[in-house]
Amino acid sequence: MDAVVAVHCVKSDIFQEGLSARIYENASENIMKMMLLESTFLQVYKKR
């Protein structure tokens, strides 16, 4: 019984890690997009 519980705990830990890694990837991607948009917006704004 203990072995099953241990495996379950490890699996959920790995799942949580994978989930947070994916969320982090999405967040950093969005931040990059925002920074890119901001820089292009500033360049266009300065030209006017």
HELIX and SHEET records of a PDB file:
HELIX    1   1 ASP A    2  LYS A   47  1                                  46    
END                                                                             
